[in-house]
């Protein structure tokens, strides 16, 4: 079976894959990687301190930490 995309021509009575439930717009939209230009624009908009604070928040280790034996 051929992979579905937003550009897949309508079949099954003229319905597009999204309308038939074979393709989720959210799944398609969330798989795209932002471009470098989009990331730079976002960082300029919110500020590098806010971006780094969010990065620190989401990458901090889960506590409690246990020592390896």
Helices and strands as residue ranges (DSSP letters): H 17-20, H 25-30, H 36-46, H 48-59
